[in-house]
Amino acid sequence: MRREKLLLLEEIKDQLQDSGSFVVTRYQGLTGSVAYSFRREIAKTGGYFEVVSKRMLIQAANQLNISFDIQQLSGHIGLVLNASDPMVAVKTVVDFAKKNEKSVQLVGAYLDGTVTSEEEVNVLATLPTKDQLRAELLGLFMAPATGVVGAMNALLTGVVRCVDSRATTLES
């Protein structure tokens, strides 16, 4: 292998290792403005989009003991790397694909040490994100406390109204 290709292979391998989790996409008919908006959407998740050669991706993944189904990797391939929350990146890719007539498609992902297929990732994309789950859990924890505060407030308001009513009755 030529020196340039070895350097490129090492760079891709380092990116995959540093990222930990990544999303594999297929792109087709991607114009400059659409590519720019896609990169901007990915940047909002804390990641970036990198176009890679299929052969280099397969070789780098094999060296890291990550095995992809080669038939999945048809067309032009790109990676979404270094997203702070990989599931947010997955949702972003799926949403962008729906809005832009499939110019970018989800192929699969490497999440938490396992290779996931397109179908599995699409199912995962329908699940809420960590932040949404945290907000729901916090709401569940706060609901009983809110109910207790509301009941105590109603009780105190009732007592004040009774005292006020009694005072009004005694004045008349």
Backbone as CSV, one residue per row, in Angstrom:
resi,resn,N_x,N_y,N_z,CA_x,CA_y,CA_z,C_x,C_y,C_z
1,MET,0.849,-1.173,0.000,0.000,0.000,0.000,0.897,1.240,0.000
2,ARG,0.496,2.247,-0.735,1.280,3.473,-0.795,1.245,4.203,0.535
3,ARG,2.263,5.030,0.733,2.397,5.765,1.996,1.179,6.658,2.258
4,GLU,0.663,7.318,1.226,-0.490,8.208,1.395,-1.714,7.423,1.868
5,LYS,-1.898,6.260,1.286,-3.049,5.442,1.671,-2.883,4.912,3.081
6,LEU,-1.668,4.577,3.462,-1.421,4.130,4.838,-1.720,5.246,5.831
7,LEU,-1.329,6.453,5.486,-1.623,7.593,6.358,-3.133,7.832,6.450
8,LEU,-3.823,7.730,5.328,-5.274,7.889,5.312,-5.951,6.801,6.134
9,LEU,-5.472,5.580,5.995,-6.017,4.463,6.769,-5.825,4.704,8.263
10,GLU,-4.653,5.150,8.658,-4.388,5.442,10.075,-5.270,6.576,10.581
11,GLU,-5.485,7.577,9.732,-6.332,8.700,10.123,-7.777,8.235,10.348
12,ILE,-8.298,7.439,9.446,-9.668,6.928,9.594,-9.766,6.046,10.829
13,LYS,-8.758,5.210,11.028,-8.755,4.326,12.196,-8.732,5.141,13.489
14,ASP,-7.932,6.196,13.530,-7.880,7.063,14.709,-9.224,7.757,14.941
15,GLN,-9.853,8.202,13.862,-11.155,8.860,14.000,-12.192,7.897,14.561
16,LEU,-12.187,6.665,14.079,-13.142,5.666,14.574,-12.895,5.363,16.042
17,GLN,-11.630,5.249,16.429,-11.306,4.967,17.823,-11.678,6.140,18.721
18,ASP,-11.349,7.350,18.296,-11.635,8.532,19.107,-13.134,8.758,19.263
19,SER,-13.879,8.440,18.225,-15.316,8.670,18.251,-16.041,7.677,19.159
20,GLY,-15.614,6.426,19.163,-16.277,5.410,19.977,-17.553,4.893,19.330
21,SER,-18.451,5.782,18.988,-19.682,5.441,18.281,-19.750,6.303,17.031
22,PHE,-20.255,5.732,15.960,-20.380,6.498,14.727,-21.548,5.964,13.920
23,VAL,-22.018,6.808,12.996,-23.149,6.492,12.141,-22.642,6.418,10.703
24,VAL,-23.015,5.366,9.991,-22.620,5.198,8.598,-23.799,5.630,7.728
25,THR,-23.511,6.511,6.763,-24.558,7.016,5.879,-24.191,6.756,4.431
26,ARG,-25.213,6.761,3.595,-25.041,6.697,2.143,-25.609,8.004,1.603
27,TYR,-24.873,8.627,0.714,-25.379,9.867,0.138,-25.374,9.760,-1.372
28,GLN,-26.332,10.464,-1.967,-26.502,10.385,-3.419,-27.183,11.666,-3.864
29,GLY,-26.656,12.283,-4.897,-27.260,13.508,-5.412,-27.217,14.641,-4.412
30,LEU,-26.173,14.695,-3.627,-26.046,15.699,-2.580,-25.452,16.974,-3.192
31,THR,-26.254,18.015,-3.276,-25.759,19.284,-3.808,-24.974,20.006,-2.722
32,GLY,-24.280,21.045,-3.117,-23.463,21.794,-2.163,-24.263,22.388,-1.020
33,SER,-25.409,22.978,-1.343,-26.218,23.608,-0.293,-26.831,22.574,0.644
34,VAL,-27.251,21.445,0.097,-27.819,20.383,0.939,-26.729,19.781,1.817
35,ALA,-25.536,19.581,1.246,-24.419,19.044,2.033,-24.051,20.009,3.159
36,TYR,-24.067,21.298,2.867,-23.759,22.300,3.889,-24.791,22.254,5.014
37,SER,-26.071,22.196,4.664,-27.102,22.156,5.708,-27.029,20.849,6.502
38,PHE,-26.667,19.733,5.834,-26.511,18.466,6.548,-25.357,18.560,7.541
39,ARG,-24.238,19.088,7.104,-23.081,19.244,8.001,-23.417,20.169,9.171
40,ARG,-24.191,21.203,8.905,-24.588,22.130,9.969,-25.497,21.443,10.987
41,GLU,-26.432,20.616,10.498,-27.310,19.878,11.410,-26.505,18.898,12.265
42,ILE,-25.549,18.216,11.657,-24.705,17.275,12.399,-23.847,18.018,13.418
43,ALA,-23.363,19.203,13.055,-22.541,19.992,13.978,-23.329,20.374,15.223
44,LYS,-24.643,20.549,15.090,-25.479,20.868,16.252,-25.493,19.727,17.264
45,THR,-25.248,18.499,16.804,-25.211,17.347,17.712,-23.828,17.163,18.329
46,GLY,-22.875,18.024,17.939,-21.522,17.912,18.466,-20.627,17.043,17.613
47,GLY,-21.077,16.654,16.436,-20.293,15.775,15.579,-19.947,16.433,14.260
48,TYR,-19.393,15.638,13.372,-19.078,16.122,12.033,-19.239,14.985,11.037
49,PHE,-19.427,15.368,9.783,-19.644,14.420,8.693,-18.363,14.297,7.897
50,GLU,-17.919,13.080,7.679,-16.675,12.806,6.957,-16.970,11.833,5.824
51,VAL,-16.605,12.217,4.600,-16.728,11.325,3.450,-15.521,10.401,3.463
52,VAL,-15.765,9.091,3.320,-14.671,8.124,3.358,-14.798,7.144,2.195
53,SER,-13.680,6.561,1.856,-13.644,5.503,0.856,-14.136,4.211,1.509
54,LYS,-14.953,3.454,0.782,-15.467,2.193,1.333,-14.334,1.249,1.709
55,ARG,-13.356,1.134,0.833,-12.238,0.217,1.100,-11.481,0.629,2.357
56,MET,-11.251,1.927,2.503,-10.529,2.409,3.681,-11.351,2.183,4.945
57,LEU,-12.656,2.426,4.851,-13.520,2.198,6.006,-13.504,0.728,6.402
58,ILE,-13.630,-0.160,5.443,-13.650,-1.593,5.733,-12.324,-2.035,6.331
59,GLN,-11.210,-1.563,5.766,-9.905,-1.947,6.297,-9.693,-1.405,7.703
60,ALA,-10.038,-0.150,7.932,-9.882,0.447,9.262,-10.776,-0.262,10.272
61,ALA,-12.008,-0.552,9.879,-12.934,-1.249,10.779,-12.424,-2.657,11.091
62,ASN,-11.930,-3.357,10.090,-11.395,-4.701,10.321,-10.216,-4.673,11.281
63,GLN,-9.361,-3.676,11.163,-8.231,-3.563,12.082,-8.671,-3.273,13.507
64,LEU,-9.858,-2.699,13.649,-10.411,-2.423,14.979,-11.398,-3.501,15.422
65,ASN,-11.456,-4.611,14.696,-12.366,-5.737,14.983,-13.833,-5.328,14.903
66,ILE,-14.141,-4.457,13.951,-15.518,-4.054,13.673,-15.836,-4.596,12.290
67,SER,-16.884,-5.403,12.196,-17.181,-6.003,10.896,-18.516,-5.492,10.360
68,PHE,-18.459,-4.909,9.176,-19.659,-4.430,8.494,-20.023,-5.402,7.389
69,ASP,-21.304,-5.465,7.084,-21.773,-6.228,5.935,-21.437,-5.411,4.685
70,ILE,-20.598,-5.961,3.839,-20.106,-5.219,2.675,-21.248,-4.862,1.727
71,GLN,-22.289,-5.694,1.642,-23.421,-5.382,0.767,-24.182,-4.151,1.247
72,GLN,-24.111,-3.848,2.540,-24.755,-2.652,3.065,-24.081,-1.391,2.541
73,LEU,-22.802,-1.472,2.291,-22.014,-0.299,1.949,-21.981,-0.040,0.445
74,SER,-23.142,0.103,-0.152,-23.185,0.422,-1.582,-23.334,1.930,-1.751
75,GLY,-22.863,2.438,-2.849,-22.951,3.871,-3.109,-21.837,4.635,-2.418
76,HIS,-22.033,5.950,-2.281,-21.052,6.813,-1.636,-21.286,6.773,-0.130
77,ILE,-20.211,6.593,0.625,-20.328,6.393,2.072,-19.741,7.586,2.824
78,GLY,-20.412,7.949,3.902,-19.928,8.988,4.803,-20.149,8.558,6.237
79,LEU,-19.400,9.152,7.141,-19.505,8.835,8.564,-19.877,10.078,9.350
80,VAL,-20.711,9.896,10.358,-20.983,10.941,11.338,-20.211,10.539,12.582
81,LEU,-19.226,11.357,12.941,-18.305,11.030,14.025,-18.398,12.047,15.161
82,ASN,-17.957,11.613,16.344,-17.779,12.458,17.523,-19.037,13.179,17.991
83,ALA,-20.197,12.628,17.749,-21.420,13.234,18.261,-21.460,13.034,19.769
84,SER,-21.879,14.063,20.485,-21.909,13.951,21.947,-22.899,12.875,22.385
85,ASP,-24.011,12.777,21.710,-24.977,11.708,21.951,-25.252,11.050,20.599
86,PRO,-24.749,9.833,20.382,-24.913,9.191,19.077,-26.376,9.028,18.664
87,MET,-27.271,8.855,19.609,-28.686,8.680,19.258,-29.276,9.972,18.695
88,VAL,-28.806,11.105,19.174,-29.259,12.381,18.612,-28.762,12.498,17.175
89,ALA,-27.524,12.040,16.928,-26.984,12.051,15.563,-27.802,11.139,14.657
90,VAL,-28.188,9.971,15.158,-29.007,9.040,14.377,-30.339,9.693,14.032
91,LYS,-30.982,10.302,15.014,-32.263,10.964,14.769,-32.103,12.101,13.757
92,THR,-30.990,12.818,13.839,-30.735,13.913,12.911,-30.593,13.400,11.493
93,VAL,-29.868,12.298,11.313,-29.700,11.717,9.970,-31.050,11.253,9.427
94,VAL,-31.836,10.569,10.250,-33.140,10.064,9.811,-34.069,11.225,9.451
95,ASP,-34.124,12.250,10.288,-34.976,13.410,10.013,-34.522,14.141,8.750
96,PHE,-33.218,14.295,8.594,-32.691,14.982,7.413,-33.017,14.196,6.150
97,ALA,-32.921,12.876,6.223,-33.239,12.028,5.064,-34.704,12.182,4.668
98,LYS,-35.594,12.267,5.658,-37.020,12.435,5.354,-37.297,13.788,4.699
99,LYS,-36.628,14.824,5.181,-36.870,16.177,4.675,-36.245,16.422,3.308
100,ASN,-35.198,15.693,2.970,-34.441,15.983,1.755,-34.481,14.861,0.739
101,GLU,-35.605,14.235,0.619,-35.857,13.241,-0.425,-34.760,12.184,-0.514
102,LYS,-34.375,11.686,0.598,-33.427,10.562,0.664,-32.058,10.864,0.049
103,SER,-31.631,12.140,0.066,-30.290,12.442,-0.437,-29.226,11.881,0.500
104,VAL,-29.586,11.721,1.763,-28.727,11.068,2.745,-29.542,9.941,3.354
105,GLN,-28.969,8.742,3.409,-29.671,7.599,3.979,-28.832,6.983,5.078
106,LEU,-29.491,6.483,6.063,-28.832,5.783,7.153,-28.524,4.364,6.699
107,VAL,-27.271,3.926,6.870,-26.863,2.579,6.472,-26.742,1.688,7.695
108,GLY,-26.222,2.226,8.759,-26.010,1.463,9.979,-25.246,2.322,10.960
109,ALA,-24.823,1.712,12.038,-24.084,2.456,13.052,-23.252,1.500,13.892
110,TYR,-22.322,2.061,14.597,-21.535,1.349,15.580,-21.805,2.060,16.893
111,LEU,-22.631,1.443,17.735,-23.070,2.058,18.980,-22.726,1.161,20.159
112,ASP,-22.035,1.722,21.111,-21.681,1.003,22.342,-21.046,-0.351,22.073
113,GLY,-20.147,-0.389,21.113,-19.391,-1.601,20.856,-20.068,-2.643,19.988
114,THR,-21.221,-2.332,19.411,-21.903,-3.292,18.538,-22.291,-2.631,17.216
115,VAL,-22.172,-3.403,16.160,-22.590,-2.946,14.841,-24.093,-3.165,14.740
116,THR,-24.808,-2.124,14.350,-26.258,-2.228,14.209,-26.641,-1.970,12.760
117,SER,-27.642,-2.684,12.309,-28.092,-2.558,10.926,-29.002,-1.345,10.766
118,GLU,-29.355,-1.075,9.531,-30.236,0.057,9.231,-31.590,-0.103,9.934
119,GLU,-32.144,-1.299,9.902,-33.452,-1.533,10.529,-33.387,-1.304,12.032
120,GLU,-32.333,-1.819,12.667,-32.191,-1.653,14.114,-32.011,-0.183,14.482
121,VAL,-31.226,0.518,13.693,-30.984,1.932,13.977,-32.254,2.747,13.757
122,ASN,-33.040,2.400,12.745,-34.307,3.106,12.533,-35.255,2.899,13.700
123,VAL,-35.253,1.706,14.283,-36.074,1.456,15.475,-35.557,2.292,16.638
124,LEU,-34.232,2.330,16.795,-33.644,3.127,17.868,-33.933,4.612,17.686
125,ALA,-34.045,5.051,16.439,-34.307,6.469,16.167,-35.689,6.899,16.636
126,THR,-36.599,5.951,16.784,-37.943,6.300,17.254,-37.998,6.443,18.775
127,LEU,-36.977,5.951,19.463,-36.946,6.042,20.924,-36.551,7.450,21.349
128,PRO,-36.975,7.856,22.552,-36.577,9.189,23.027,-35.081,9.250,23.339
129,THR,-34.516,10.450,23.286,-33.100,10.643,23.588,-32.874,10.627,25.095
130,LYS,-31.621,10.648,25.501,-31.284,10.660,26.930,-31.904,11.860,27.623
131,ASP,-31.812,13.029,26.997,-32.360,14.237,27.607,-33.876,14.156,27.749
132,GLN,-34.554,13.591,26.739,-36.006,13.432,26.831,-36.368,12.454,27.948
133,LEU,-35.622,11.349,28.050,-35.883,10.387,29.121,-35.631,10.991,30.495
134,ARG,-34.580,11.778,30.601,-34.290,12.446,31.880,-35.407,13.400,32.255
135,ALA,-35.906,14.159,31.283,-36.988,15.101,31.550,-38.258,14.366,31.982
136,GLU,-38.561,13.253,31.314,-39.736,12.467,31.696,-39.582,11.885,33.097
137,LEU,-38.391,11.386,33.402,-38.143,10.819,34.724,-38.242,11.885,35.798
138,LEU,-37.682,13.059,35.528,-37.786,14.160,36.467,-39.242,14.556,36.679
139,GLY,-40.018,14.571,35.595,-41.448,14.873,35.713,-42.177,13.852,36.573
140,LEU,-41.802,12.568,36.410,-42.422,11.534,37.245,-42.062,11.702,38.706
141,PHE,-40.804,12.065,38.965,-40.386,12.270,40.351,-41.054,13.487,40.967
142,MET,-41.285,14.517,40.164,-41.862,15.753,40.681,-43.379,15.684,40.809
143,ALA,-44.035,14.786,40.099,-45.497,14.726,40.105,-46.068,14.502,41.508
144,PRO,-45.567,13.532,42.290,-46.126,13.372,43.636,-45.898,14.600,44.506
145,ALA,-44.721,15.216,44.417,-44.442,16.401,45.218,-45.361,17.547,44.815
146,THR,-45.608,17.689,43.527,-46.505,18.725,43.044,-47.921,18.476,43.551
147,GLY,-48.318,17.213,43.552,-49.648,16.867,44.070,-49.784,17.173,45.553
148,VAL,-48.755,16.876,46.329,-48.774,17.146,47.773,-48.840,18.641,48.020
149,VAL,-48.032,19.415,47.289,-48.047,20.867,47.447,-49.412,21.424,47.062
150,GLY,-49.995,20.914,45.988,-51.322,21.372,45.578,-52.380,21.044,46.622
151,ALA,-52.312,19.840,47.213,-53.280,19.454,48.247,-53.114,20.322,49.492
152,MET,-51.869,20.574,49.889,-51.633,21.416,51.072,-52.097,22.839,50.817
153,ASN,-51.869,23.333,49.611,-52.308,24.680,49.261,-53.827,24.762,49.304
154,ALA,-54.501,23.743,48.776,-55.970,23.717,48.803,-56.484,23.655,50.235
155,LEU,-55.808,22.872,51.053,-56.214,22.750,52.453,-56.060,24.079,53.173
156,LEU,-54.931,24.738,53.006,-54.706,26.034,53.652,-55.657,27.094,53.115
157,THR,-55.928,27.072,51.831,-56.878,28.015,51.248,-58.264,27.786,51.833
158,GLY,-58.633,26.521,52.007,-59.935,26.200,52.605,-60.030,26.703,54.032
159,VAL,-58.970,26.562,54.802,-58.959,27.046,56.188,-59.097,28.555,56.217
160,VAL,-58.358,29.250,55.356,-58.428,30.709,55.305,-59.830,31.154,54.913
161,ARG,-60.462,30.492,53.983,-61.829,30.843,53.555,-62.825,30.609,54.695
162,CYS,-62.649,29.529,55.434,-63.541,29.261,56.579,-63.404,30.343,57.640
163,VAL,-62.175,30.712,57.951,-61.935,31.759,58.949,-62.510,33.077,58.450
164,ASP,-62.309,33.402,57.187,-62.837,34.637,56.615,-64.362,34.630,56.643
165,SER,-64.940,33.480,56.308,-66.401,33.355,56.331,-66.946,33.528,57.741
166,ARG,-66.258,32.932,58.694,-66.681,33.046,60.096,-66.560,34.481,60.570
167,ALA,-65.475,35.157,60.190,-65.270,36.550,60.597,-66.343,37.436,59.969
168,THR,-66.695,37.180,58.719,-67.742,37.949,58.041,-69.079,37.716,58.728
169,THR,-69.338,36.481,59.133,-70.609,36.154,59.816,-70.690,36.845,61.161
170,LEU,-69.602,36.881,61.907,-69.595,37.525,63.212,-69.727,39.039,63.104
171,GLU,-69.225,39.641,62.037,-69.328,41.088,61.839,-70.753,41.499,61.511
172,SER,-71.525,40.623,60.850,-72.857,41.024,60.468,-73.844,40.814,61.542
